[in-house]
């Protein structure tokens, strides 16, 4: 929701659920959304930690709430970046991609995990 446009946000979300229900009549759109967010949720992330004069990217576990908020943010941002498509259709497509374990949000999660894996030598700087 940008600039308090609650009505617009509601129309987009309900339109997205209708689009998902049309494509998958046998399943519940809420369950698809939940599964997609579970797939896109990062388990680890990196946080900068300044030690001496250097800044290290220290891998830390993402809390459940933080992981969910990151997954939601990624899905909405990547849906918004799809140009030439109505937002409700773009959001439905992005949710379905995340549900199937592919798409931009999953790629972003994998990049975050790769970054944490590459910097695990600095894990002892965790506080």
N, C-alpha and C positions, 0 to 999 in steps of 0.2 A: 504494500500500500504506500503510495507516494503522495505527499502533500495532503493527507487526510481524505483521500478519495475512496471512502469505504464502500459506497455503492458500486463503483466501478470494479473494485477488487472482488466484491461478492459476486457480481455478474460473471467475471472472468473465472473464478473458482467453480461456481456452479455450472457454468458452461463447459469447463474442463471435465467435471465429473460426468456430465451428460455425454460428452464426446467419448470418454473412456467407456461408459456403459453401452454406447452404441457399438463400439468396436469389440467389446467383450461382454456380451449379454449374460453369460453364465456366471460372471464374477462380480463382486462388490467393489466399486471404485475406491472406497475408503481403505479396504484391505490391499488393493493394488498400490495406493499411495503409501501405506505403511510399509509394505514390502520394498517399494522403490527407495524409500528413505533409509531403511535398514541396509540396503545394498550400497547406497551412496555415502553412508556415514563413515567418516574416517575414524580409525582406532587410535592412530598416533598423529601428532603434528609437531612442528618445530617452533620453538620460541627463542628469540635472540636473548643471549645472556652476556653481559659485558664483564670480562674478567681481565684485570690489568688494563692493557691498552687495546686488547682485541675483543671483538664481538663474535661469539660462537653461536651457531644454530644448534640448540640443545633439543633433542627429541623428548617429548613428554606425551603421556597418554591423554587423549582428549576425553573430557567427561561426557556423559551421556547427553546432557543438555547442549553442550558445545558442539558435539558431533551432529546432533539433529539440526541445530541452527545453521551449521556450515552446509549440511546437505540441502536444506531448504533454500538457502541463499544461492548455492551453486545451481540448483535446478531452475530457480526463477531467473537468475542472471543469464543462463544459457538459453532459456526459452525467450527471454527478451532480446537476445542477440540474433535470433532467427528473423531475418528481414523478409518482408513480403508475405507474411503469414499472420493471421489474426492471433492475438495473444492466447486465447483459450485453446486454439488448435496447437500452437507451439508448445504450450505448457503440457497439454495432453501427450504430445509426441515425446517431450522430454521425460515425463513421468513414465511412459511406457518403455522408453529406452532404458531408464534406470531400473525399472522392474525386471527387464530381461538381462540386466547385467552388462549393458553396453551404453554408449553415448558419452556426451561431454562430461557429465557429472561424475561418472565412473572413472573416466580418464583423469579428471582432476584429483579424485580420491587416490588413484594409483600414483600420481605425481607426488602428492603429499606424503604417501607412505614411502616412496622411493627416496625422497629427501630425508625423511627421518631415518631410514635404513643407512643412507650414505653418511649421516652424521652421528651414528650411534657411538663413535669413539669419544664423543663429547658428553655422553650420558652421565658421566660422573660429576658434571657441573650442575646437574639438576638440583633444585632446592625444594 
